[in-house]
Amino acid sequence: MTVTESTADAGAGTGADAPPLSALPRELLVFEGARQIADGDCVIAGTGLPLLAGLVAQRTHAPSARLLIESGVVFPKVVPTPLSVVDPRIMHAPSKLGSLIESLGGFVQRGLVSTGFLGGAQIDARANINSTWIERGSGRVRLPGSGGANDIASHCATIVVLTSHEKRRFPERCDYVTSPGFLDGPGARRRAGLNPVRVKVVTDLCVLEGDDAVGELTVTALMPGATVEDVLANTGFTPRVADRLAVVAAPSAEHLALLRDVLDPESRYFPERLKNGNAHD
C-alpha cells in the first residue's frame, strides 16, 4: 500500500502558494464534497454541509452546476446562509418555486439529477444507508426517516455522503435499509430494477468509494493526519483499502476565506470555529 499526495484540483493549494493546513476537519468535508461536483451537474442537496459544498463548487470550478432543493426550489441563487430547506434565503431567484412533485418526480425520478447528497445514522459495508431506526438494547430508536433519500439513492448516478467517522455509524450491516447502496452486493441493484450508482463517502478520517461492479466500499484516500489504522479502528467492518491511497488536498487560503467569510460568515454550520478562534467578525 502506497500513500501519495493528492493531485491539485479545485479548492486545493499547491507549491509556494499553498498555505499551512488550517481548515477544520468538517471544513475539509465541504471542500472534498465540492470536488465531487462537475461543471454542468444537476445536484440535489439539503442545507448544512452538502449545500455549502454545492455553493463552493459553484463559486470555484463548477459555475454552471445547478442546485436543486428537495422541497421543490429549482436552481436558486442561494443567499448565505440558509438554515433549512424552507428558509427564504434558499429560495432566492429560482427558476421555479415548486414542490416535491418537481424535485423528486420531475427531476430525480426522471434521471435528470447527476449527483445527490445524503446523510444517515448508519452506512454499511455495501453503502446502504439507514435513517429510519436503530436497535438500542431491548428497543428501537426512531429516526427522521427517508424523506426523499430513497428516491435520491435509487435514481441518481452518484451519491455523496458527508459524515463523521465513528464505529457506530459504520456497521457491517445497517439495522434497516432506508436508501439503497449496493444492497447485498454486485448486480443487486440491477436485479432490484435500479440503475447503477457510484457512491463516495467523505468522513473526517478518509474517503471511501464504491460502484456496482465491486459492490462494497473501498478506502481510497486519507484525510491529512489520518492513518489506515485510525480508519480501521473506527469502522465496524473491515473495508477494502486501495493499493495506492491519496491524501485529501487542503483548500487554498482563497477558498477557505470564501467558505468562512462569504458562505458561512456567522459560523452557523461550524460552531467549532468559535472555540478555535477562527470565526470572523
VEXDREN-2710 file (C-alpha; in Angstrom, 1 decimal):
% VEXDREN-2710
k/r/px/py/pz
1/MET/0.0/0.0/0.0
2/THR/1.3/3.4/-1.0
3/VAL/0.2/6.8/0.3
4/THR/0.6/9.7/-2.1
5/GLU/-0.2/13.4/-2.1
6/SER/-3.4/14.1/-3.9
7/THR/-3.3/15.9/-7.2
8/ALA/-4.2/19.6/-7.1
9/ASP/-7.8/20.4/-8.1
10/ALA/-10.5/22.9/-7.3
11/GLY/-10.0/24.3/-3.8
12/ALA/-6.5/22.9/-3.3
13/GLY/-3.4/25.0/-2.7
14/THR/-0.1/23.9/-4.2
15/GLY/3.5/24.8/-4.3
16/ALA/4.6/28.2/-2.9
17/ASP/1.1/29.4/-2.8
18/ALA/-0.1/26.6/-0.5
19/PRO/-1.0/27.8/3.0
20/PRO/-0.3/25.7/6.1
21/LEU/-3.2/23.4/6.8
22/SER/-5.7/25.4/8.8
23/ALA/-9.0/24.0/7.7
24/LEU/-11.1/22.3/10.4
25/PRO/-12.0/18.7/9.8
26/ARG/-15.6/19.4/8.9
27/GLU/-14.4/22.2/6.5
28/LEU/-12.3/19.6/4.7
29/LEU/-15.5/17.6/4.2
30/VAL/-17.1/20.5/2.5
31/PHE/-14.2/21.0/0.1
32/GLU/-13.9/17.3/-0.7
33/GLY/-17.7/17.2/-1.3
34/ALA/-17.4/20.2/-3.6
35/ARG/-14.8/18.3/-5.7
36/GLN/-17.3/15.7/-6.5
37/ILE/-19.4/18.2/-8.4
38/ALA/-18.5/18.8/-12.1
39/ASP/-19.4/21.9/-14.1
40/GLY/-22.9/21.5/-15.5
41/ASP/-24.0/18.9/-12.9
42/CYS/-27.5/19.0/-11.5
43/VAL/-27.1/18.4/-7.8
44/ILE/-29.8/17.8/-5.1
45/ALA/-28.8/18.8/-1.6
46/GLY/-30.3/19.9/1.6
47/THR/-29.0/22.5/4.0
48/GLY/-25.8/22.2/6.0
49/LEU/-22.5/20.9/4.7
50/PRO/-24.0/19.5/1.4
51/LEU/-25.4/22.9/0.5
52/LEU/-22.1/24.6/1.3
53/ALA/-20.3/22.0/-0.9
54/GLY/-22.6/22.9/-3.7
55/LEU/-22.1/26.7/-3.2
56/VAL/-18.3/26.2/-3.0
57/ALA/-18.4/24.3/-6.3
58/GLN/-20.5/27.0/-8.0
59/ARG/-18.1/29.7/-6.9
60/THR/-14.9/27.9/-7.9
61/HIS/-14.6/25.2/-10.5
62/ALA/-18.3/24.5/-11.4
63/PRO/-20.0/27.8/-12.1
64/SER/-22.6/26.1/-14.3
65/ALA/-23.6/23.5/-11.7
66/ARG/-27.3/23.7/-10.8
67/LEU/-28.6/23.2/-7.3
68/LEU/-32.0/21.5/-6.7
69/ILE/-33.5/21.7/-3.2
70/GLU/-35.6/18.7/-2.1
71/SER/-38.5/21.0/-1.0
72/GLY/-39.0/22.0/-4.7
73/VAL/-36.8/25.0/-5.1
74/VAL/-35.3/24.7/-8.6
75/PHE/-31.9/26.2/-9.4
76/PRO/-31.9/29.1/-6.9
77/LYS/-29.3/31.7/-6.4
78/VAL/-28.8/31.0/-2.7
79/VAL/-28.2/33.8/-0.3
80/PRO/-25.9/32.7/2.6
81/THR/-26.6/31.2/5.0
82/PRO/-30.0/29.3/4.9
83/LEU/-30.7/27.1/7.9
84/SER/-33.5/25.0/6.5
85/VAL/-35.0/24.0/3.1
86/VAL/-37.8/26.5/3.7
87/ASP/-35.5/29.4/4.7
88/PRO/-36.3/32.3/2.3
89/ARG/-32.5/32.6/1.6
90/ILE/-32.6/29.2/-0.1
91/MET/-35.5/30.4/-2.3
92/HIS/-33.8/33.4/-3.8
93/ALA/-34.3/33.9/-7.6
94/PRO/-35.1/30.2/-8.5
95/SER/-36.0/29.0/-12.0
96/LYS/-39.2/27.7/-10.3
97/LEU/-40.5/27.5/-6.8
98/GLY/-42.3/24.2/-6.8
99/SER/-42.8/21.2/-4.5
100/LEU/-41.7/17.6/-4.0
101/ILE/-43.5/16.8/-7.3
102/GLU/-41.0/18.9/-9.2
103/SER/-37.8/17.9/-7.2
104/LEU/-38.4/14.2/-6.7
105/GLY/-40.9/13.5/-9.5
106/GLY/-39.9/15.9/-12.2
107/PHE/-36.1/15.7/-11.7
108/VAL/-34.9/12.8/-9.6
109/GLN/-37.2/10.1/-10.8
110/ARG/-36.7/11.1/-14.4
111/GLY/-32.9/10.6/-14.0
112/LEU/-32.1/14.3/-14.5
113/VAL/-30.1/14.7/-11.3
114/SER/-26.4/13.6/-11.6
115/THR/-25.3/13.9/-8.0
116/GLY/-27.3/13.5/-4.8
117/PHE/-26.0/14.4/-1.3
118/LEU/-27.3/12.2/1.5
119/GLY/-26.8/11.6/5.2
120/GLY/-27.8/8.9/7.7
121/ALA/-27.3/7.4/11.1
122/GLN/-25.7/4.2/9.6
123/ILE/-23.8/3.4/6.4
124/ASP/-22.8/-0.2/6.0
125/ALA/-20.1/-2.1/4.1
126/ARG/-22.2/-2.1/0.9
127/ALA/-23.1/1.6/1.1
128/ASN/-26.7/1.1/2.2
129/ILE/-27.9/3.9/4.4
130/ASN/-30.2/3.8/7.4
131/SER/-32.1/6.9/8.5
132/THR/-35.2/5.1/9.8
133/TRP/-34.5/3.3/13.1
134/ILE/-31.6/1.7/15.0
135/GLU/-31.5/-1.1/17.6
136/ARG/-30.7/0.1/21.1
137/GLY/-30.8/-2.6/23.8
138/SER/-34.2/-4.1/24.0
139/GLY/-35.9/-1.5/21.8
140/ARG/-35.6/0.7/18.7
141/VAL/-34.9/4.4/18.4
142/ARG/-36.9/6.0/15.6
143/LEU/-35.0/8.4/13.3
144/PRO/-36.4/11.1/10.9
145/GLY/-37.0/8.6/8.1
146/SER/-36.5/8.7/4.4
147/GLY/-37.9/11.9/3.2
148/GLY/-36.6/11.9/-0.4
149/ALA/-33.5/9.9/0.4
150/ASN/-34.7/6.7/-1.0
151/ASP/-35.7/8.4/-4.3
152/ILE/-32.3/10.1/-4.5
153/ALA/-30.3/6.9/-3.8
154/SER/-32.5/4.9/-6.2
155/HIS/-32.2/7.3/-9.2
156/CYS/-29.1/9.5/-9.0
157/ALA/-25.9/8.4/-10.8
158/THR/-23.7/9.5/-8.0
159/ILE/-24.3/9.6/-4.2
160/VAL/-22.1/11.6/-1.9
161/VAL/-22.3/11.3/1.9
162/LEU/-20.5/13.7/4.2
163/THR/-20.3/12.3/7.8
164/SER/-18.2/11.9/10.9
165/HIS/-16.3/8.7/11.2
166/GLU/-17.5/6.6/14.2
167/LYS/-17.7/2.9/14.5
168/ARG/-21.4/3.0/15.4
169/ARG/-22.1/4.8/12.1
170/PHE/-20.3/2.2/10.0
171/PRO/-21.7/-1.3/10.9
172/GLU/-21.2/-4.4/8.8
173/ARG/-25.0/-4.2/8.0
174/CYS/-27.5/-1.5/8.7
175/ASP/-30.2/-2.2/11.1
176/TYR/-32.6/-1.1/8.4
177/VAL/-32.0/-0.1/4.8
178/THR/-33.7/3.3/4.1
179/SER/-31.7/4.2/1.0
180/PRO/-30.1/1.5/-1.2
181/GLY/-26.4/1.5/-1.9
182/PHE/-25.3/-1.8/-3.4
183/LEU/-27.9/-3.8/-1.4
184/ASP/-26.3/-7.2/-1.0
185/GLY/-23.5/-7.0/-3.5
186/PRO/-22.5/-6.8/-7.2
187/GLY/-25.5/-6.8/-9.5
188/ALA/-28.1/-6.5/-6.7
189/ARG/-29.3/-3.1/-7.9
190/ARG/-29.9/-4.3/-11.4
191/ARG/-31.8/-7.3/-10.0
192/ALA/-33.9/-4.9/-8.0
193/GLY/-34.7/-2.8/-11.0
194/LEU/-32.4/0.1/-10.1
195/ASN/-29.8/1.8/-12.2
196/PRO/-26.1/1.5/-11.3
197/VAL/-24.7/4.0/-8.8
198/ARG/-21.3/5.4/-7.8
199/VAL/-21.0/6.1/-4.1
200/LYS/-18.5/8.3/-2.4
201/VAL/-18.4/8.7/1.4
202/VAL/-16.3/11.5/2.8
203/THR/-15.5/11.4/6.5
204/ASP/-13.2/13.3/8.9
205/LEU/-10.7/10.3/8.5
206/CYS/-10.9/9.2/4.9
207/VAL/-12.7/8.9/1.6
208/LEU/-14.5/5.6/0.8
209/GLU/-15.7/4.8/-2.7
210/GLY/-17.7/2.1/-4.4
211/ASP/-19.6/1.1/-7.5
212/ASP/-21.8/-1.7/-8.6
213/ALA/-19.0/-3.8/-10.1
214/VAL/-17.4/-4.2/-6.7
215/GLY/-20.5/-3.8/-4.6
216/GLU/-18.8/-2.6/-1.4
217/LEU/-16.9/0.4/-0.1
218/THR/-13.1/0.8/-0.5
219/VAL/-10.9/3.3/1.3
220/THR/-9.2/5.4/-1.5
221/ALA/-7.9/8.5/0.3
222/LEU/-7.0/9.7/3.8
223/MET/-7.6/13.0/5.4
224/PRO/-4.5/14.9/6.4
225/GLY/-3.0/13.4/9.6
226/ALA/-5.2/10.3/9.5
227/THR/-3.9/6.7/9.1
228/VAL/-5.3/3.5/7.9
229/GLU/-5.2/2.2/11.4
230/ASP/-7.4/5.2/12.5
231/VAL/-9.9/4.2/9.9
232/LEU/-10.0/0.6/10.8
233/ALA/-10.3/1.3/14.5
234/ASN/-13.3/3.5/13.9
235/THR/-15.2/1.3/11.4
236/GLY/-17.5/-1.6/12.3
237/PHE/-16.4/-3.7/9.4
238/THR/-13.1/-4.3/7.6
239/PRO/-13.2/-2.2/4.5
240/ARG/-11.1/-2.8/1.4
241/VAL/-8.1/-0.5/1.2
242/ALA/-6.8/0.7/-2.2
243/ASP/-3.2/-0.2/-3.0
244/ARG/-2.5/3.5/-3.6
245/LEU/-4.0/6.0/-1.2
246/ALA/-4.2/9.7/-1.9
247/VAL/-4.2/12.4/0.8
248/VAL/-7.1/14.8/0.5
249/ALA/-5.8/18.2/-0.5
250/ALA/-6.1/21.2/1.8
251/PRO/-8.1/24.2/0.5
252/SER/-6.3/27.3/-0.6
253/ALA/-6.4/30.4/1.5
254/GLU/-8.7/32.0/-1.0
255/HIS/-11.2/29.2/-0.9
256/LEU/-11.0/28.8/2.8
257/ALA/-11.9/32.6/3.0
258/LEU/-14.8/32.0/0.6
259/LEU/-16.3/29.4/3.0
260/ARG/-15.6/31.4/6.2
261/ASP/-16.2/35.0/5.1
262/VAL/-18.8/34.6/2.4
263/LEU/-20.8/31.4/2.7
264/ASP/-20.9/31.0/6.5
265/PRO/-19.7/34.2/8.0
266/GLU/-21.6/33.7/11.3
267/SER/-20.3/30.1/11.7
268/ARG/-23.8/28.8/11.8
269/TYR/-22.6/25.4/10.4
270/PHE/-19.2/25.5/12.1
271/PRO/-19.7/26.4/15.8
272/GLU/-16.3/24.8/16.4
273/ARG/-14.7/27.9/14.8
274/LEU/-15.8/29.9/17.8
275/LYS/-14.0/27.6/20.1
276/ASN/-10.9/27.6/18.0
277/GLY/-10.8/31.3/17.4
278/ASN/-11.3/31.0/13.7
279/ALA/-14.6/32.9/13.5
280/HIS/-14.7/36.2/11.6
281/ASP/-16.3/39.4/12.8
END
